[in-house]
Amino acid sequence: MFNLVDKRSRSKRIAFTLLLIVGCLSIIGHTTAAGSGGTDVHIELSIKDGMENTAIGVGLAILIGVYILIIFETVHRTLAAALGGLIAVIALNYFTNEPALSLKAVTTMIDWETIGLLLGMMVMVGVISHTGVFEWFAVEAYKRSEGSIWSLVVILCIVTAVLSAFLDNVTTILLLTPVTIQLAKVLDLQPVPLLIAEVLFSNIGGAATMIGDPPNIMIGSGLSPDAIERAEGGKYAELAADGVNFNDFIIEMAPGIMMTVVPAFMLLKWMYRDEFSGKRIRDVAELESKYGIKDYKMLTTSGFILGLVILGFFLHPITHMPVSWIALGGAVLMLLVTTRHDLDEPLEEVEWTTLLFFAGLFVLVHSLQYMGVINFIGEYVEQAIVWFPQGEDGIIRLTAAMLILLWVSAVASAFIDNIPYTATMIPIVLQISQGANVDLGPLIWALAFGACLGGNGTLIGASANVVMAGMSEEAGYPVSFNEFFKAGFPMMILTTAIVSLYMVLVYAVGGGGVMWKLALLGITMIGIVYQVYRGRSKGKNLAESLVDHDLEELKDLAGEKLSKAKSAVIGITESE
């Protein structure tokens, strides 16, 4: 137990004071604390009459300019986001009827929920990293892989996807990135392909549950029956019955996500066929002695606190306690009980450039929102949907609405961080459902699938991507925009296409019935079992069996047939 009177415990006393502040703020206004900036901007701005189209054009130009800077790496992505946010605010100030924007007004555009969550988790990861648990996990993963690089990739991706389904995917990436980097160093591998593979599966796995991905959390909160009934003074009260809850996400989205797993692994193996092939043989005993747990006491204490934080995340739908305060409270508590390190040391593990990047990106996107860029997209989506006839029982328009919203959300979320995009699209989904006379439920799942899977499209498409890139760069392994795009965008296209088929079969053909979901899930599981059985029968391990295909066999068969045909032709020629 620490002594608050001891002058040598300055760091502990500071942490204790911060903990009291966090507790007081949480009790006083936990429902309105951090995070409202990202989902409900507190300032009201209007564009000058006759300048709406010009504002949209300027907003699009600013967005494209920022992307050019990031893609060509002219400046650091944090500076690019900050510059884009600054120019966007200046442009917004010119186009609006209101006076000059104050700093206070601009800061309301920042999603403090995300910033607080990242800061708290980064501090906790920094403390836990001193225990050696990440090195220990890396050795255990290597032991399970038996030296096979691809087996190691499969283990890491499956662990990432499962954890991301039950934790926020940002939290999962914060925990696993240090493990992966350490493992790559031990095995003399390039960590960037491993990290990209992990974050792709983090976004895929996070889509399966309400708490797995920030867009799902926002959808579950903003499109619940109570939220719909209260939206815009009861304008959409008739749609409240179609609102969603925690269990709905698992029932509706998990089967579709399961259908993407094996194809995603196949694509991953094909894209990184050189990097993920071969073996790395190391002395396990030497690794265990060199990379074991360094401080069991600290690991037990910090692990217990981390467990409490994760429990708080799970209870968020019940307690409605902002996850940022849960993470920050856990970070402060962990600092309090840490006796071997000063306050400065864990804070050095915080990726400040990543936090600044998010701040700039949020200001940029919300400025574009005020300028009408995102509503511009929403209006065109609605017009495209209304163009389709209802058809028998409304199936034609429903199918068009699902696919259009799904693909627009996927592509848009790839190029605009999916958190502010989702926040903007939630009221638009209600508008589309009422205006186009389309069932709300399928539209909600189309938005959720598109926003989550679309995050894989580019490096800045999802928060987890940015966090991974920041931590990797800090460790000396920068991840470029183009390198991520080459792997992430094809993965986004593949998974979105599979989910498109799932949604058409379930909601258009099957009418949203449970039997269709169970049937598709059953077929998927049988397919996975057969895939593994076929691969194992050929002498392949479990990881190789997942990506086993008949292409090589077809090549051999074709070569054999071609050889026989050639011999036959030669024989006929000689006889003549």
C-alpha positions as CSV (number, residue, x, y, z in Angstrom):
1,M,0.0,0.0,0.0
2,F,1.5,3.4,-1.0
3,N,1.9,6.3,1.4
4,L,0.3,9.5,0.2
5,V,2.4,11.5,2.7
6,D,5.7,10.2,1.4
7,K,7.3,13.0,-0.7
8,R,9.0,10.4,-2.9
9,S,5.6,9.2,-4.2
10,R,4.9,12.4,-6.2
11,S,3.8,10.4,-9.3
12,K,1.4,8.3,-7.1
13,R,-0.1,11.4,-5.6
14,I,-0.6,13.0,-9.0
15,A,-2.3,9.8,-10.3
16,F,-4.5,9.6,-7.2
17,T,-5.6,13.2,-7.8
18,L,-6.4,12.4,-11.4
19,L,-8.4,9.4,-10.3
20,L,-10.5,11.5,-8.0
21,I,-11.2,13.9,-10.8
22,V,-12.2,11.1,-13.1
23,G,-14.5,9.6,-10.5
24,C,-16.2,12.9,-9.8
25,L,-16.7,13.6,-13.4
26,S,-18.0,10.1,-14.1
27,I,-20.6,10.4,-11.3
28,I,-21.7,14.0,-12.1
29,G,-22.3,13.6,-15.8
30,H,-21.4,10.2,-17.1
31,T,-24.0,10.2,-19.7
32,T,-22.9,13.4,-21.3
33,A,-19.1,13.2,-20.8
34,A,-16.6,12.8,-23.4
35,G,-17.6,11.5,-26.8
36,S,-20.4,13.7,-27.7
37,G,-18.2,15.7,-30.0
38,G,-17.9,12.8,-32.3
39,T,-21.6,11.9,-32.5
40,D,-23.4,15.1,-31.7
41,V,-21.6,18.3,-32.5
42,H,-22.8,21.1,-30.2
43,I,-22.6,24.1,-32.6
44,E,-25.2,25.1,-35.1
45,L,-23.9,26.4,-38.4
46,S,-25.6,27.3,-41.7
47,I,-24.2,27.9,-45.1
48,K,-24.9,31.3,-46.8
49,D,-27.7,31.3,-49.3
50,G,-26.5,30.5,-52.8
51,M,-23.1,29.2,-51.7
52,E,-24.1,25.6,-50.9
53,N,-22.8,24.0,-54.1
54,T,-19.6,26.0,-53.8
55,A,-19.1,24.9,-50.2
56,I,-19.5,21.3,-51.2
57,G,-17.0,21.7,-54.1
58,V,-14.4,23.3,-51.8
59,G,-14.9,20.6,-49.2
60,L,-14.3,17.8,-51.7
61,A,-11.2,19.6,-53.0
62,I,-9.8,19.9,-49.4
63,L,-10.5,16.2,-48.8
64,I,-8.8,15.2,-52.1
65,G,-5.9,17.5,-51.3
66,V,-5.3,15.8,-47.9
67,Y,-5.4,12.4,-49.5
68,I,-2.8,13.4,-52.0
69,L,-0.5,14.5,-49.2
70,I,-1.0,11.2,-47.4
71,I,-0.8,9.0,-50.4
72,F,2.4,10.5,-51.8
73,E,3.8,11.0,-48.2
74,T,4.6,14.6,-49.0
75,V,4.3,15.3,-45.2
76,H,3.6,13.2,-42.2
77,R,-0.1,12.1,-42.1
78,T,-0.5,13.9,-38.8
79,L,0.6,17.2,-40.4
80,A,-1.6,16.5,-43.4
81,A,-4.7,15.9,-41.2
82,A,-3.9,19.0,-39.1
83,L,-3.4,21.2,-42.3
84,G,-6.6,19.8,-43.8
85,G,-8.5,20.5,-40.6
86,L,-7.2,24.1,-40.4
87,I,-8.0,24.9,-44.1
88,A,-11.4,23.3,-43.7
89,V,-12.2,25.4,-40.6
90,I,-11.1,28.6,-42.4
91,A,-13.2,27.7,-45.5
92,L,-16.2,26.8,-43.2
93,N,-15.8,30.2,-41.5
94,Y,-16.0,31.9,-44.9
95,F,-19.1,30.0,-46.0
96,T,-21.2,30.2,-42.8
97,N,-23.5,33.0,-41.7
98,E,-22.1,32.8,-38.1
99,P,-19.1,34.8,-36.9
100,A,-15.6,33.5,-36.7
101,L,-15.4,30.0,-35.1
102,S,-13.9,29.9,-31.6
103,L,-11.4,27.4,-30.5
104,K,-14.1,26.0,-28.1
105,A,-16.5,25.5,-31.0
106,V,-13.8,23.7,-33.1
107,T,-12.9,21.4,-30.2
108,T,-16.5,20.1,-30.1
109,M,-15.8,18.6,-33.5
110,I,-13.3,16.2,-31.9
111,D,-14.6,12.8,-30.8
112,W,-13.2,12.9,-27.3
113,E,-14.6,9.5,-26.6
114,T,-12.2,8.0,-29.1
115,I,-9.3,10.1,-27.9
116,G,-9.9,9.2,-24.3
117,L,-10.2,5.5,-25.1
118,L,-7.0,5.5,-27.0
119,L,-5.1,7.5,-24.3
120,G,-6.2,5.3,-21.5
121,M,-5.5,2.0,-23.3
122,M,-2.1,3.3,-24.5
123,V,-1.1,4.1,-20.9
124,M,-2.2,0.7,-19.7
125,V,-0.4,-1.1,-22.5
126,G,2.7,0.9,-21.6
127,V,2.5,-0.3,-18.0
128,I,1.8,-3.9,-18.9
129,S,4.6,-4.0,-21.4
130,H,7.2,-3.8,-18.6
131,T,5.9,-7.2,-17.2
132,G,7.2,-9.2,-20.2
133,V,3.8,-10.7,-20.9
134,F,3.9,-9.6,-24.6
135,E,7.2,-11.4,-25.1
136,W,5.8,-14.5,-23.3
137,F,2.7,-14.5,-25.6
138,A,5.0,-14.2,-28.7
139,V,7.0,-17.3,-27.6
140,E,3.8,-19.2,-27.0
141,A,2.4,-18.3,-30.4
142,Y,5.7,-19.5,-32.0
143,K,5.5,-22.8,-30.1
144,R,2.0,-23.4,-31.4
145,S,3.0,-22.6,-35.0
146,E,6.0,-25.1,-34.8
147,G,8.1,-22.7,-36.9
148,S,5.6,-22.3,-39.8
149,I,5.2,-18.6,-40.7
150,W,1.8,-19.1,-42.2
151,S,0.6,-21.1,-39.1
152,L,1.8,-18.2,-37.0
153,V,-0.2,-15.7,-39.2
154,V,-3.3,-17.8,-38.8
155,I,-3.0,-18.0,-35.0
156,L,-2.4,-14.3,-34.7
157,C,-5.3,-13.4,-37.1
158,I,-7.8,-15.8,-35.4
159,V,-6.8,-14.5,-31.9
160,T,-7.2,-10.9,-33.2
161,A,-10.6,-11.5,-34.8
162,V,-12.0,-13.3,-31.7
163,L,-10.7,-10.6,-29.3
164,S,-12.0,-7.9,-31.6
165,A,-15.5,-9.4,-31.5
166,F,-15.6,-9.1,-27.7
167,L,-13.4,-6.0,-27.2
168,D,-13.2,-2.8,-29.1
169,N,-10.9,-3.5,-32.1
170,V,-8.7,-0.5,-31.2
171,T,-8.1,-2.1,-27.8
172,T,-7.2,-5.4,-29.4
173,I,-4.7,-3.8,-31.7
174,L,-3.2,-1.9,-28.8
175,L,-2.6,-5.1,-27.0
176,L,-1.4,-7.3,-29.9
177,T,0.8,-4.9,-31.8
178,P,3.7,-5.0,-29.3
179,V,3.4,-8.8,-29.3
180,T,3.6,-9.0,-33.1
181,I,6.6,-6.6,-33.3
182,Q,8.5,-8.5,-30.6
183,L,7.7,-11.8,-32.4
184,A,8.9,-10.5,-35.7
185,K,12.2,-9.4,-34.1
186,V,12.7,-12.8,-32.5
187,L,12.0,-14.6,-35.8
188,D,13.8,-12.1,-38.0
189,L,10.6,-11.2,-40.0
190,Q,9.3,-8.0,-41.4
191,P,6.5,-7.0,-38.9
192,V,4.5,-4.8,-41.3
193,P,2.8,-7.6,-43.3
194,L,2.0,-9.4,-40.0
195,L,0.5,-6.2,-38.5
196,I,-1.5,-5.5,-41.7
197,A,-2.9,-9.0,-41.6
198,E,-3.9,-8.6,-38.0
199,V,-5.6,-5.3,-38.4
200,L,-7.6,-6.5,-41.4
201,F,-9.0,-9.4,-39.3
202,S,-9.5,-7.1,-36.4
203,N,-11.9,-5.0,-38.5
204,I,-13.6,-8.2,-39.8
205,G,-14.0,-9.8,-36.4
206,G,-15.1,-6.5,-34.8
207,A,-18.1,-6.3,-37.2
208,A,-19.7,-9.4,-35.6
209,T,-20.9,-7.8,-32.4
210,M,-22.2,-4.5,-31.1
211,I,-19.1,-3.8,-29.0
212,G,-16.5,-5.0,-31.5
213,D,-16.2,-1.8,-33.6
214,P,-16.9,1.8,-32.8
215,P,-19.4,2.2,-35.7
216,N,-21.4,-0.7,-34.3
217,I,-21.4,0.9,-30.8
218,M,-22.7,4.1,-32.4
219,I,-25.4,2.3,-34.4
220,G,-26.5,0.3,-31.4
221,S,-26.9,3.5,-29.4
222,G,-28.3,5.8,-32.1
223,L,-30.7,3.3,-33.7
224,S,-32.1,1.6,-30.6
225,P,-35.9,1.7,-30.2
226,D,-35.7,4.4,-27.6
227,A,-33.3,6.5,-29.7
228,I,-35.4,6.2,-32.8
229,E,-38.5,7.2,-30.9
230,R,-36.8,10.4,-29.6
231,A,-35.0,11.3,-32.8
232,E,-36.0,14.7,-34.2
233,G,-38.9,15.2,-31.8
234,G,-40.6,11.8,-32.6
235,K,-40.4,12.3,-36.4
236,Y,-39.5,8.6,-36.9
237,A,-41.4,7.1,-34.0
238,E,-43.2,4.7,-36.4
239,L,-39.8,3.1,-37.1
240,A,-39.0,2.5,-33.4
241,A,-40.1,-1.2,-33.6
242,D,-37.3,-1.8,-36.1
243,G,-34.6,-0.6,-33.7
244,V,-31.7,-2.8,-32.7
245,N,-30.2,-4.2,-29.5
246,F,-27.0,-6.1,-28.5
247,N,-28.3,-9.5,-29.4
248,D,-29.5,-8.4,-32.9
249,F,-25.9,-7.6,-33.9
250,I,-24.8,-11.2,-33.2
251,I,-27.9,-12.7,-34.9
252,E,-27.8,-10.6,-38.0
253,M,-24.1,-9.9,-38.6
254,A,-22.1,-12.9,-37.2
255,P,-23.3,-15.4,-39.9
256,G,-22.2,-12.9,-42.7
257,I,-18.8,-12.4,-41.0
258,M,-18.3,-16.1,-40.7
259,M,-18.8,-16.5,-44.4
260,T,-15.9,-14.2,-45.1
261,V,-13.2,-15.9,-42.9
262,V,-11.9,-18.6,-45.2
263,P,-12.0,-16.5,-48.4
264,A,-10.2,-13.7,-46.4
265,F,-7.4,-16.1,-45.4
266,M,-7.1,-17.3,-49.0
267,L,-6.7,-13.8,-50.3
268,L,-4.2,-13.0,-47.5
269,K,-2.1,-16.0,-48.4
270,W,-2.1,-15.1,-52.1
271,M,-1.2,-11.4,-51.5
272,Y,1.7,-12.3,-49.1
273,R,2.7,-15.7,-50.7
274,D,6.4,-14.8,-50.4
275,E,6.3,-13.2,-46.9
276,F,4.1,-15.8,-45.3
277,S,5.9,-19.0,-46.7
278,G,8.6,-21.1,-45.2
279,K,9.7,-21.7,-41.6
280,R,11.7,-20.1,-38.9
281,I,13.4,-22.6,-36.5
282,R,14.4,-21.3,-33.1
283,D,15.5,-23.0,-29.9
284,V,12.3,-22.9,-27.8
285,A,14.1,-23.4,-24.5
286,E,16.3,-20.5,-25.2
287,L,13.4,-18.3,-26.2
288,E,11.5,-19.2,-23.0
289,S,14.5,-18.3,-20.9
290,K,15.2,-15.1,-22.7
291,Y,11.6,-13.8,-23.2
292,G,9.7,-14.9,-20.1
293,I,7.6,-13.0,-17.6
294,K,9.8,-10.4,-15.8
295,D,7.4,-9.2,-13.0
296,Y,4.6,-11.6,-11.9
297,K,3.3,-9.3,-9.2
298,M,2.9,-6.3,-11.5
299,L,1.4,-8.6,-14.2
300,T,-1.2,-9.9,-11.7
301,T,-2.1,-6.4,-10.5
302,S,-2.2,-4.8,-13.9
303,G,-4.0,-7.8,-15.4
304,F,-6.7,-7.6,-12.8
305,I,-7.2,-3.9,-13.5
306,L,-7.3,-4.5,-17.3
307,G,-9.9,-7.2,-16.6
308,L,-12.0,-4.7,-14.7
309,V,-11.7,-2.3,-17.7
310,I,-12.8,-5.0,-20.1
311,L,-15.7,-5.9,-17.9
312,G,-16.7,-2.2,-17.9
313,F,-16.6,-2.3,-21.7
314,F,-19.0,-5.3,-21.7
315,L,-21.3,-3.6,-19.3
316,H,-21.4,-0.4,-21.3
317,P,-24.9,-1.1,-22.9
318,I,-26.3,-1.4,-19.3
319,T,-24.3,1.3,-17.4
320,H,-24.0,3.7,-20.3
321,M,-20.7,4.8,-18.8
322,P,-18.6,6.3,-21.6
323,V,-15.8,3.9,-22.6
324,S,-13.3,6.8,-22.5
325,W,-13.9,7.3,-18.8
326,I,-13.6,3.5,-18.2
327,A,-10.2,3.4,-20.0
328,L,-8.9,6.6,-18.4
329,G,-10.0,5.5,-14.9
330,G,-8.3,2.1,-15.4
331,A,-5.1,3.9,-16.6
332,V,-5.0,6.1,-13.6
333,L,-5.7,3.2,-11.2
334,M,-2.9,1.2,-12.9
335,L,-0.5,4.1,-12.5
336,L,-1.4,4.2,-8.8
337,V,-0.5,0.6,-8.1
338,T,2.6,0.6,-10.2
339,T,5.6,0.8,-7.9
340,R,8.5,0.2,-10.1
341,H,8.1,3.1,-12.6
342,D,7.6,6.8,-12.5
343,L,4.7,8.6,-14.2
344,D,6.9,9.8,-17.1
345,E,7.9,6.3,-18.2
346,P,4.4,4.9,-19.1
347,L,3.4,8.2,-20.7
348,E,6.4,7.8,-23.1
349,E,4.5,4.8,-24.6
350,V,1.6,7.0,-25.6
351,E,1.4,7.6,-29.4
352,W,0.8,11.3,-29.3
353,T,1.2,11.7,-33.0
354,T,-1.6,9.2,-33.5
355,L,-3.9,11.1,-31.1
356,L,-3.1,14.4,-32.9
357,F,-3.9,12.7,-36.2
358,F,-7.3,11.7,-35.0
359,A,-8.0,15.2,-33.7
360,G,-7.1,16.8,-37.0
361,L,-9.1,14.2,-38.9
362,F,-12.2,14.7,-36.8
363,V,-12.0,18.5,-37.3
364,L,-11.6,18.0,-41.0
365,V,-14.5,15.5,-41.4
366,H,-16.9,17.5,-39.3
367,S,-16.1,20.7,-41.1
368,L,-16.9,18.9,-44.4
369,Q,-20.1,17.7,-42.7
370,Y,-21.1,21.3,-42.0
371,M,-20.2,22.3,-45.6
372,G,-22.7,19.7,-46.8
373,V,-20.3,17.1,-48.3
374,I,-21.6,14.1,-46.4
375,N,-25.2,15.1,-46.7
376,F,-24.5,15.5,-50.4
377,I,-23.6,11.8,-50.5
378,G,-26.6,10.8,-48.5
379,E,-29.0,12.7,-50.8
380,Y,-27.7,11.0,-53.9
381,V,-27.9,7.6,-52.2
382,E,-31.6,8.3,-51.4
383,Q,-32.2,9.5,-55.0
384,A,-30.6,6.3,-56.4
385,I,-32.8,4.1,-54.2
386,V,-36.0,5.9,-55.0
387,W,-35.2,5.5,-58.7
388,F,-35.8,1.7,-58.4
389,P,-39.5,0.5,-58.4
390,Q,-40.9,-1.2,-55.4
391,G,-41.5,-4.5,-57.2
392,E,-43.5,-7.4,-55.7
393,D,-43.6,-6.9,-51.9
394,G,-41.0,-4.2,-52.3
395,I,-38.2,-6.7,-52.9
396,I,-36.6,-4.8,-55.9
397,R,-36.2,-1.5,-54.0
398,L,-35.2,-3.2,-50.8
399,T,-32.4,-5.1,-52.6
400,A,-31.2,-1.9,-54.3
401,A,-31.3,0.0,-51.1
402,M,-29.3,-2.6,-49.2
403,L,-26.6,-2.9,-51.9
404,I,-26.3,0.8,-52.6
405,L,-26.1,1.7,-48.9
406,L,-23.7,-1.2,-48.3
407,W,-21.2,-0.3,-51.0
408,V,-21.5,3.5,-50.6
409,S,-20.7,3.0,-46.9
410,A,-17.8,0.6,-47.6
411,V,-16.2,2.9,-50.1
412,A,-16.9,6.1,-48.1
413,S,-15.6,4.5,-44.9
414,A,-12.4,3.6,-46.7
415,F,-11.6,7.2,-47.4
416,I,-13.4,8.9,-44.5
417,D,-12.8,7.6,-41.0
418,N,-15.8,5.4,-40.3
419,I,-16.6,6.9,-36.9
420,P,-17.7,10.4,-38.1
421,Y,-19.1,8.8,-41.3
422,T,-21.3,6.5,-39.2
423,A,-22.4,9.4,-37.0
424,T,-23.5,11.3,-40.0
425,M,-25.3,8.4,-41.7
426,I,-27.4,7.4,-38.8
427,P,-30.1,10.1,-39.3
428,I,-29.8,9.7,-43.1
429,V,-30.7,6.0,-42.7
430,L,-33.8,6.9,-40.9
431,Q,-34.6,9.5,-43.6
432,I,-34.0,6.9,-46.4
433,S,-36.2,4.3,-44.7
434,Q,-39.1,6.7,-44.3
435,G,-38.7,8.6,-47.6
436,A,-38.1,5.6,-49.8
437,N,-40.5,3.4,-47.9
438,V,-37.9,0.7,-47.2
439,D,-37.7,-1.6,-44.1
440,L,-35.3,0.0,-41.6
441,G,-33.7,-3.2,-40.3
442,P,-31.8,-4.3,-43.5
443,L,-30.6,-0.7,-44.0
444,I,-29.1,-0.7,-40.5
445,W,-27.2,-3.9,-41.2
446,A,-26.1,-2.6,-44.6
447,L,-24.6,0.5,-42.8
448,A,-23.0,-1.6,-40.1
449,F,-21.4,-4.0,-42.6
450,G,-20.3,-1.3,-44.9
451,A,-18.8,1.0,-42.2
452,C,-16.9,-1.9,-40.5
453,L,-15.6,-3.7,-43.5
454,G,-15.0,-0.5,-45.4
455,G,-12.5,0.4,-42.7
456,N,-10.1,-2.1,-44.3
457,G,-10.0,-0.1,-47.5
458,T,-7.3,2.4,-46.6
459,L,-4.9,3.2,-43.8
460,I,-7.1,5.9,-42.4
461,G,-10.4,4.1,-42.9
462,A,-10.6,2.8,-39.3
463,S,-9.2,3.8,-36.0
464,A,-7.5,0.5,-35.5
465,N,-5.5,1.0,-38.7
466,V,-4.2,4.4,-37.6
467,V,-3.3,3.0,-34.2
468,M,-1.4,0.1,-35.7
469,A,0.5,2.4,-38.0
470,G,1.4,4.8,-35.2
471,M,2.8,2.0,-32.9
472,S,4.6,0.4,-35.8
473,E,6.2,3.6,-36.8
474,E,7.2,4.3,-33.2
475,A,9.0,0.9,-33.2
476,G,10.9,1.8,-36.3
477,Y,8.7,0.1,-38.9
478,P,6.6,2.7,-40.8
479,V,3.5,1.6,-42.7
480,S,2.9,3.6,-45.9
481,F,-0.5,4.4,-47.3
482,N,0.2,2.6,-50.5
483,E,1.5,-0.6,-48.7
484,F,-1.7,-0.8,-46.7
485,F,-3.9,0.0,-49.7
486,K,-2.5,-2.9,-51.8
487,A,-3.7,-5.4,-49.2
488,G,-6.6,-3.6,-47.5
489,F,-8.6,-2.5,-50.5
490,P,-8.8,-5.9,-52.2
491,M,-9.8,-7.4,-48.8
492,M,-12.5,-4.8,-48.5
493,I,-13.9,-5.6,-51.9
494,L,-13.9,-9.3,-51.3
495,T,-15.6,-9.3,-47.9
496,T,-18.1,-6.7,-49.0
497,A,-19.0,-8.8,-52.0
498,I,-19.6,-11.9,-49.8
499,V,-21.7,-9.9,-47.4
500,S,-23.7,-8.6,-50.4
501,L,-24.6,-12.1,-51.3
502,Y,-25.5,-12.9,-47.7
503,M,-27.8,-9.9,-47.4
504,V,-29.6,-10.6,-50.7
505,L,-30.2,-14.2,-49.7
506,V,-31.3,-13.4,-46.1
507,Y,-33.4,-10.2,-46.5
508,A,-34.5,-10.2,-50.2
509,V,-35.0,-13.9,-50.8
510,G,-35.6,-15.1,-47.3
511,G,-37.5,-12.2,-45.9
512,G,-35.1,-11.8,-43.0
513,G,-36.1,-15.1,-41.5
514,V,-33.9,-16.9,-38.9
515,M,-33.9,-20.1,-40.9
516,W,-32.0,-18.5,-43.8
517,K,-29.3,-17.3,-41.4
518,L,-29.0,-20.7,-39.7
519,A,-28.9,-22.4,-43.1
520,L,-26.1,-20.1,-44.4
521,L,-24.2,-20.5,-41.1
522,G,-24.6,-24.2,-41.3
523,I,-23.4,-24.3,-44.9
524,T,-20.4,-22.1,-44.0
525,M,-19.4,-24.3,-41.0
526,I,-19.7,-27.5,-43.1
527,G,-17.6,-25.8,-45.8
528,I,-14.9,-25.0,-43.3
529,V,-14.9,-28.5,-41.9
530,Y,-14.7,-30.0,-45.4
531,Q,-11.9,-27.6,-46.3
532,V,-9.9,-28.6,-43.3
533,Y,-10.6,-32.3,-43.8
534,R,-9.5,-32.2,-47.4
535,G,-6.3,-30.3,-46.6
536,R,-5.5,-32.7,-43.7
537,S,-6.0,-35.7,-45.9
538,K,-3.3,-34.3,-48.1
539,G,-0.9,-34.2,-45.2
540,K,-1.2,-30.4,-44.6
541,N,-1.4,-28.8,-41.2
542,L,-4.5,-27.0,-40.0
543,A,-3.4,-23.5,-41.2
544,E,-2.4,-24.8,-44.6
545,S,-5.7,-26.7,-44.9
546,L,-7.7,-23.4,-44.5
547,V,-6.2,-22.1,-47.7
548,D,-6.0,-25.4,-49.6
549,H,-7.4,-25.3,-53.1
550,D,-7.3,-27.3,-56.3
551,L,-5.4,-24.9,-58.5
552,E,-2.2,-26.8,-58.3
553,E,-4.0,-30.1,-58.9
554,L,-5.7,-28.5,-61.9
555,K,-2.4,-27.3,-63.2
556,D,-0.9,-30.8,-62.8
557,L,-3.9,-32.4,-64.5
558,A,-3.8,-29.9,-67.3
559,G,-0.1,-30.5,-67.8
560,E,-0.6,-34.2,-67.8
561,K,-3.5,-34.0,-70.4
562,L,-1.4,-31.6,-72.5
563,S,1.5,-34.0,-72.5
564,K,-0.7,-36.9,-73.5
565,A,-2.2,-34.9,-76.3
566,K,1.2,-33.9,-77.5
567,S,2.4,-37.5,-77.5
568,A,-0.7,-38.6,-79.4
569,V,-0.1,-35.9,-82.1
570,I,3.5,-36.9,-82.4
571,G,2.5,-40.6,-82.8
572,I,0.0,-39.8,-85.5
573,T,2.5,-37.7,-87.4
574,E,5.1,-40.4,-87.3
575,S,2.7,-43.0,-88.5
576,E,1.7,-40.8,-91.4
